[in-house]
Amino acid sequence: MVKKNTTQVVCVAEFRAMPGKTEQPIAALHGLMEPTHREAGCVRYELNQRSDDDRWIAFIEKWKDREVFDRHCAMPYIKRFFDDVRPSLVEAFEVKLYEEILP
């Protein structure tokens, strides 16, 4: 039987920049990294750009547990990005949660 880590939360948050605005959401998302790395329970928080379509930017995240992840989502800088910054720079986005399948 396959074992999963059901405590930690893995998040893939993908954002598609509006045409001609790729650098602005990258800069805004990059600005979230430093404060997020300081959050208790942040295991992994890395920003990536798709190699075949540079308008797609994604965070690959791992959190100690769901409570810590939910607390992260409620942080003022995360809420500010989603409520105030994202609408003018991001054409589409999707946030997906996963459980890690263990070796």
Helices and strands as residue ranges (DSSP letters): E 4-17, H 23-30, H 33-37, E 42-49, E 56-63, H 66-73, H 76-80, I 81-85, H 86-89, E 90-101
